């Protein structure tokens, strides 16, 4: 079983993940309204690229934009969740071992203690995100079971991985569950809201081009957002 889920099934998961995200990128670009010229894609290219990069850069840092500064508590929660969600699986030592075994790839790894802290932070942040969805009317009205399922899919690899790494009773079950949960997450990302892992950069860049060219960017007054 281990050979299968860390071999063919892992290949399938990565294949669906990368090919699926590639398709989403193509569909996003093809879906842009070029005829209406909402963004001058081919004119004033310098200002467009500058605006796009500026937009992405400031949105990647806590409190880098006004929107992040309006609700600082939510901003911290958001960044803790996403940083742990991305950094931990990529630089986890145990994952590097599998990559080395299967494909001869390895890179920098996090100390286990830091990985544990990030894992716990992701789980706690997820709990608060659920509470936020129930506590705030403006968020609750937009929340469906779909959102909770996606959050559960995102957090399941961390819960099962933490239990497996600390060898709690039923270690074999949690170990296998961790791998399968991780592969499920990779497979569903291109087909769900989790695709914002890549679409964030596209949509943020598009908005940045718009602001950078049409809303003050070319006048040297900064960007309106």
Order of alpha helices (4+ residues) and beta strands (2+ residues): alpha-alpha-alpha-alpha-alpha-alpha-alpha-alpha-alpha-alpha-alpha
